């Protein structure tokens, strides 16, 4: 008896015509080769294929998840793929000015990448995720994990936060700041970098804590070993409660007195990568590192 092939899931930025066209091409090839297919509901609507539509949360239950879009689409894919560690084929179909730093494949490589993945010839690169546990009155009220970063901050137009930071049992800093970013090495090239943090190779196992606009001249990014517990306690303010933002896409309300514990998440995100691809080459070409210097 032939073992059924696991389905391929497709997630795309439906606001980008190029992403819709790329999805259409992949669907045609998959249909021609009798590969089961699942489409995120909005994408299925754009393709006129409602019979294969599934909620976004179910896309990770597949042998492969193809994400067609910019970094936001890829972060959404990483969230739904995390529980099963489903491999992701990340195709950069971004808009004007989009860096697409997280994507490995260009649209004209998408079909070749899909075929490579289904043959089992693609290398999967594992990226660590950062987990957060929110404690309130000695009880856990929420758990989250992120590929890029978890951010503790106030809503817009609110006052700065007062925060205390510890590593394991040692308190190391107290900040008055707009918030803090706890990033993975993958997320070191995102919000953390914009806030003054360093670029870290994604194969390293570390957490980066970067204060956002701290009211001091001496604050710097703290890098800790990924399996250590990094704790942030919210001292105030007591009104207009802060928020824990997960990869810039989900928000968890917080209160004064909450303790958030960060450490490496047990699950990983798996990206399918091109042979010979170089993180530092992407830093150079996509981020234009050092451009304009003599």
C-alpha positions as CSV (number, residue, x, y, z in Angstrom):
1,X,0.0,0.0,0.0
2,X,1.3,3.4,-1.0
3,X,1.8,5.8,1.9
4,X,-0.2,9.0,1.4
5,X,1.9,12.1,0.7
6,X,1.7,14.8,3.4
7,X,0.0,18.0,2.1
8,X,1.8,21.2,1.2
9,X,0.3,24.4,2.8
10,X,0.5,27.8,1.1
11,X,0.4,31.1,2.9
12,X,0.7,34.4,0.9
13,X,0.4,38.1,1.3
14,X,-2.9,38.5,-0.5
15,X,-2.2,42.3,-0.9
16,X,0.6,41.6,-3.3
17,X,-0.4,40.5,-6.9
18,X,3.1,38.9,-7.4
19,X,2.5,36.7,-4.3
20,X,-0.9,35.6,-5.7
21,X,0.7,34.8,-9.1
22,X,3.5,32.8,-7.5
23,X,0.9,30.8,-5.4
24,X,-1.1,30.1,-8.6
25,X,2.0,28.7,-10.3
26,X,2.9,26.5,-7.3
27,X,-0.7,25.2,-7.1
28,X,-0.8,24.3,-10.8
29,X,2.4,22.2,-10.4
30,X,1.2,20.5,-7.2
31,X,-2.1,19.6,-8.9
32,X,-0.3,18.2,-11.9
33,X,1.8,16.0,-9.6
34,X,-1.1,14.9,-7.3
35,X,0.3,16.5,-4.2
36,X,-2.3,17.3,-1.6
37,X,-2.7,21.1,-1.0
38,X,-4.0,23.4,1.7
39,X,-4.6,27.1,1.2
40,X,-5.0,29.8,3.8
41,X,-8.5,31.0,3.6
42,X,-7.9,34.5,2.2
43,X,-5.5,33.0,-0.4
44,X,-8.1,30.4,-1.3
45,X,-10.6,33.2,-1.9
46,X,-8.2,35.1,-4.2
47,X,-7.5,31.9,-6.2
48,X,-11.2,30.8,-6.3
49,X,-10.4,27.5,-4.6
50,X,-12.6,27.4,-1.5
51,X,-12.6,23.6,-1.2
52,X,-9.0,23.5,-0.1
53,X,-9.3,26.5,2.3
54,X,-8.2,26.0,5.9
55,X,-7.8,28.5,8.8
56,X,-4.3,29.9,9.2
57,X,-3.8,28.1,12.4
58,X,-4.1,24.7,10.7
59,X,-1.5,25.4,8.0
60,X,1.3,23.9,10.1
61,X,-0.3,20.4,9.9
62,X,1.6,19.7,6.7
63,X,4.8,18.3,5.3
64,X,5.8,21.7,4.0
65,X,4.6,25.3,4.4
66,X,5.4,27.7,1.6
67,X,5.3,31.4,2.7
68,X,5.1,33.9,-0.1
69,X,5.5,37.6,1.0
70,X,7.7,39.8,3.1
71,X,9.0,39.3,6.6
72,X,5.5,39.7,8.2
73,X,4.2,36.8,6.1
74,X,7.2,34.6,7.1
75,X,6.7,35.5,10.8
76,X,3.1,34.4,10.6
77,X,4.2,31.2,8.9
78,X,6.7,30.5,11.7
79,X,4.1,30.9,14.3
80,X,1.7,28.4,12.8
81,X,4.5,26.0,12.0
82,X,6.2,26.1,15.4
83,X,4.2,23.3,17.2
84,X,5.1,20.7,14.6
85,X,8.3,22.3,13.4
86,X,7.0,22.1,9.9
87,X,9.7,23.2,7.4
88,X,9.1,26.6,5.7
89,X,9.9,27.5,2.1
90,X,10.2,31.3,2.6
91,X,9.9,33.2,-0.7
92,X,10.5,36.9,-0.8
93,X,7.7,38.7,-2.5
94,X,7.9,42.0,-0.7
95,X,6.7,45.5,-1.6
96,X,8.8,48.6,-2.4
97,X,11.6,49.1,0.2
98,X,11.1,45.6,1.6
99,X,14.4,44.1,2.7
100,X,13.0,40.5,2.9
101,X,15.9,39.5,5.1
102,X,14.3,36.4,6.4
103,X,13.5,34.9,3.0
104,X,15.8,32.5,1.3
105,X,14.2,32.2,-2.1
106,X,13.1,34.7,-4.8
107,X,9.9,34.2,-6.8
108,X,11.7,32.8,-9.9
109,X,13.2,30.2,-7.6
110,X,10.0,29.2,-5.8
111,X,9.1,26.3,-8.0
112,X,12.6,24.9,-8.0
113,X,12.7,25.2,-4.2
114,X,9.4,23.4,-3.9
115,X,10.6,20.6,-6.1
116,X,13.8,20.3,-4.2
117,X,11.9,20.2,-0.9
118,X,9.5,17.5,-2.1
119,X,12.5,15.4,-3.3
120,X,14.1,15.7,0.2
121,X,17.2,17.4,-1.3
122,X,16.9,20.7,0.6
123,X,18.9,21.5,3.7
124,X,16.8,22.6,6.7
125,X,18.3,25.3,8.9
126,X,17.0,25.4,12.5
127,X,16.4,28.7,14.1
128,X,15.9,29.0,17.8
129,X,12.8,30.7,19.2
130,X,12.4,32.7,22.4
131,X,9.7,31.8,24.9
132,X,8.0,34.0,27.4
133,X,6.1,33.0,30.5
134,X,4.0,35.7,32.2
135,X,3.6,35.4,36.0
136,X,1.0,37.3,37.9
137,X,0.4,36.8,41.7
138,X,2.5,33.6,41.6
139,X,0.4,32.1,38.8
140,X,1.2,31.7,35.1
141,X,-1.3,33.7,33.0
142,X,0.2,33.4,29.5
143,X,2.9,31.7,27.5
144,X,4.2,32.7,24.1
145,X,7.1,32.1,21.7
146,X,8.6,34.1,18.9
147,X,11.1,33.7,16.1
148,X,12.3,37.4,16.0
149,X,11.4,39.1,19.3
150,X,9.2,39.6,22.3
151,X,8.7,43.3,23.3
152,X,7.5,44.8,26.5
153,X,6.3,48.3,25.9
154,X,3.6,50.8,26.6
155,X,0.7,51.7,24.2
156,X,1.2,54.8,22.0
157,X,1.3,58.2,23.8
158,X,1.8,56.6,27.2
159,X,4.4,57.2,29.8
160,X,7.7,55.3,30.0
161,X,8.0,52.1,31.9
162,X,10.0,51.3,35.1
163,X,11.5,47.9,34.7
164,X,13.9,45.6,36.7
165,X,16.0,43.0,34.8
166,X,17.6,39.9,36.2
167,X,19.6,37.0,34.8
168,X,18.8,33.8,36.8
169,X,18.8,35.1,40.4
170,X,21.0,38.1,39.9
171,X,19.4,41.5,39.3
172,X,21.6,43.4,36.8
173,X,19.7,46.5,35.7
174,X,16.8,48.9,36.4
175,X,15.5,50.9,33.5
176,X,13.2,53.9,32.9
177,X,12.5,53.3,29.2
178,X,9.9,53.0,26.5
179,X,10.3,49.2,27.0
180,X,12.7,46.4,26.3
181,X,13.2,44.0,23.3
182,X,14.2,40.4,23.9
183,X,15.4,39.0,20.6
184,X,16.8,35.9,19.1
185,X,19.8,35.9,16.9
186,X,17.4,35.7,13.9
187,X,15.6,38.8,15.3
188,X,18.9,40.7,15.8
189,X,18.5,42.2,12.3
190,X,15.0,43.5,13.1
191,X,13.6,45.8,15.8
192,X,16.6,45.1,18.1
193,X,19.0,46.4,15.4
194,X,16.9,49.5,14.9
195,X,17.1,50.1,18.7
196,X,20.9,49.9,18.6
197,X,21.5,46.2,19.1
198,X,24.2,44.1,17.4
199,X,23.9,41.8,14.4
200,X,24.3,38.2,15.6
201,X,24.7,35.1,13.4
202,X,21.5,33.0,13.6
203,X,23.3,29.8,14.4
204,X,24.3,31.1,17.8
205,X,22.3,30.3,20.9
206,X,21.7,33.5,22.8
207,X,19.1,36.0,23.8
208,X,19.6,39.8,23.3
209,X,18.0,42.3,25.7
210,X,17.9,45.8,24.2
211,X,16.3,48.7,26.1
212,X,14.1,51.0,24.0
213,X,15.0,54.7,24.4
214,X,16.3,54.3,28.0
215,X,16.5,57.4,30.2
216,X,20.3,56.9,30.6
217,X,23.5,57.3,28.6
218,X,25.0,54.0,29.7
219,X,22.4,51.4,28.6
220,X,23.7,48.7,26.2
221,X,22.3,45.5,24.7
222,X,22.8,42.5,27.1
223,X,23.5,39.2,25.5
224,X,22.9,36.1,27.6
225,X,23.2,32.3,27.0
226,X,19.9,31.0,25.6
227,X,19.2,28.5,28.4
228,X,19.5,31.1,31.1
229,X,16.4,32.7,32.4
230,X,16.1,36.4,31.7
231,X,13.4,38.1,33.9
232,X,11.7,41.4,33.5
233,X,9.6,42.8,36.3
234,X,7.2,45.7,35.6
235,X,7.3,48.2,38.4
236,X,5.0,50.8,36.8
237,X,3.1,52.8,35.8
238,X,0.0,51.3,37.3
239,X,-2.3,52.8,34.6
240,X,-2.5,52.3,30.8
241,X,-1.0,48.8,31.2
242,X,1.9,47.7,29.0
243,X,1.8,45.0,26.4
244,X,3.9,42.0,25.5
245,X,4.1,42.0,21.7
246,X,5.0,38.7,19.9
247,X,6.9,39.1,16.7
248,X,5.1,42.4,16.1
249,X,1.8,40.5,15.4
250,X,0.2,39.4,18.7
251,X,-0.3,41.4,21.9
252,X,-0.7,40.2,25.5
253,X,-1.9,42.8,28.1
254,X,0.4,43.2,31.1
255,X,0.0,44.8,34.5
256,X,2.3,46.5,37.0
257,X,3.8,43.7,39.1
258,X,3.9,41.1,36.4
259,X,7.1,39.1,35.9
260,X,8.0,37.9,32.5
261,X,10.5,35.1,32.2
262,X,12.3,34.7,28.9
263,X,14.4,31.8,27.7
264,X,15.0,29.6,24.7
265,X,11.7,27.9,23.6
266,X,11.6,24.1,23.3
267,X,10.5,24.2,19.6
268,X,12.5,25.6,16.7
269,X,11.7,27.1,13.3
270,X,13.0,25.2,10.3
271,X,13.8,27.1,7.1
272,X,14.7,25.4,3.8
273,X,17.9,27.0,2.5
274,X,19.8,27.3,-0.7
275,X,23.1,25.5,-1.0
276,X,26.0,28.0,-0.5
277,X,23.8,30.7,1.0
278,X,25.6,33.0,3.3
279,X,24.2,35.0,6.2
280,X,26.9,37.6,5.9
281,X,26.3,38.0,2.1
282,X,22.7,38.8,2.9
283,X,23.8,41.3,5.5
284,X,26.0,42.9,2.9
285,X,23.6,42.9,0.0
286,X,20.1,43.3,1.6
287,X,21.0,45.6,4.5
288,X,23.6,47.5,2.6
289,X,26.0,47.3,5.5
290,X,28.5,50.1,5.4
291,X,27.1,51.7,2.3
292,X,28.3,55.2,1.6
293,X,31.6,54.7,3.6
294,X,34.9,55.3,1.9
